[in-house]
Amino acid sequence: MSILNYLSAARNHLSKTIALTTVGLAAALSTKNTHAADVTVDPTWTYQEINNIMDGNPATLGKNNTSDVTSGNTVHFAVGNYILPAIPSQPSFEVRVPNITLQGAGRYSTTLKGHPDSSSAIVLKVHKPGVAICDLDIRDAFQGISFLNDYASNTVDRVNASNLDSFAIFRNKDV
């Protein structure tokens, strides 16, 4: 076998190996993950769709069948206003998954707010420990945030509050 034939055969073998590896990698990357990853929501999501991804119940889904975030994940809130609906039950955005981050696009860019035609009691209820709340504006309700757990493990960073009777209430409750 001449050196040219050997190099040609080696090149063909290497090309097939690379092609198969690429196909295998693409298949592995496209395999559906059984655990949710970070999720980005935008103002077209309803409050219920947002709550569905933070409720810890895999049977409830967010917009476009988005599954729940899990511990260690982040819910990214895109720029815009997220307004609670005006219904008698005084709805809130609710976090029922521990150790997640609610990350806004900036405290002057991402707003969670009560509905102007209702007396929304609480904008955000945090039921689990280890929740980080960052870069949000919370406004227009009786209360901004209610921590219903071991609140010492939760963090609030770069969050504005306006037009609230109280920014946060801490309740030490077993979870």
N, C-alpha and C positions, 0 to 999 in steps of 0.2 A: 504494500500500500504506500503510495507516495505521500509525502508530507502535505501536499495540497488536498488530496482526498481525505486524509486524516483530519485536517483542520476543518474541511467542509462538513464532515460527519459530526465532529465535535460541536460545530456551530449549530447545526440542525438539532442536535440533542439538547443543547443549551436553550435554544429558542423554544422548543417544546416544553422543557422544564419550566421556563419563565412563564409561558402561556398558561400551563396548568396551575402553577403557583398563583398567578394573578386571578384565574378563575376561582380557585379555592379561597383566596383571600376575599374576593368580591362576594362569594356565597356566604362566607363566615360573617362579613360585615352586614349583609342584608338579612341575616337571620333575626327574627323578631326577639327582642330581649323580653324576658318575662318580668323584669322589674322596670319601672318607669325611670327615666332619667330626668334631668332638669327640664322644666317646662316653661315656655314663654307664653304668656297670655297677653291679649290686647283688649282695648275697650269694646270690641265686638262680642266678647265673651259675656254671657249673663252672669249675674252673681251666683246662680245655682251651678252653672258649669264650672266656675272657679271653685266653689265650695266642694263640688264633687271630686276634684283632684286633690283636695286637702282633707278629705273626711276619713281616710284610712279604710274605706270600704271598696274593695275591688269590683263590686257589682255596679257601682255608680261611676259614670264616665264623664269626662269634660267634653268640650267642643271637639268635633271630629273624632270621637271615640278615644280621646286622650285618657290614659289610665292614671291612677293615683301616683303622686310623688311618694317616695319612700325616705326613710331616715337618711340624712346626708345629702339630699337633693335640694335644689333651689327652684322656687317659683319666681320667674322674672316677669315683672309687670312692665310692659312697654309704656312709652310716653302716652299720657291721656288721663281721662277721668273715668273712674269706676264708681258708679253711683248705685247705691242700694235702692231697690224698688219701694214704692209706696204701698205697702200692704199692711193690714192690721197686725200681723204677727211680729212686727218690728224686726225684720231680718238683719243679720250681721254676716260679714265675712268670717268664717270660722276655720280654725286650724286644729285638726284632730290627729295630726301625725307628728311624732316627736322629732326633734333634731333636724328641722328643715330651716331654710332661709327664705324670707320674703324679700325680694330685692327689687326696688323700684329703679327707674331710669334717672332718678334725681329728685331731691325733695322739692324742687320747684317745677318738676315735669310730670310726676306721677301722683295722682290724687285718689285716695279712697274716701268716699264721702257718703253721708246720709242723704236721703232724698229730700229735696226742698219742700215738698208738700206733705211731709210726715214728720213725726217726732221720733226719728230713728233713735233708739236708745243707745246702742253701742255699735261702732263701726267695725271693730275687729275683736273677736273673742279667741283667745289662745287657751286651748284645753290641755295642751301637752307641754312638757318641759323641753328646754334646749332649742327654742325657736328664736331665730335672729330676724329682726325687722330693721331694714336698712333703706335709706334714700327714698322715703315716701313723704307725702303730705296727707295728713289725716284731719278731716274737718266736717263741720256741719252736722253735729249730733249732740246728744246729751253727754256721751262719753266716747273717747277715742279708742282706747284699748282696755280690755278686761283680761287679766291673767287669772285663769281659774285652776292654777296648779302650783308647783314649786317655782315661783316666779324668779327666784334667785338665779336659775340656770338660763333664763331668757335674756336676750340683749336687744336694746333699742339704740340705733346709731343713725345720726343724720336724718331725723324725722321731725318735720314741722307739725305743729298742731294749731288750729285756729277755729274759732266759733264753736268751741266745746265747753260744756260746764266743767268737765274734768278730763285731763289727758289720759290718765291710766289709773285703774283701780286694781289692787293686788289682793287676791284671795288665796290663802294657802289651803289647798284642797287635795285630798288623796286622788291620785290618777291611776 
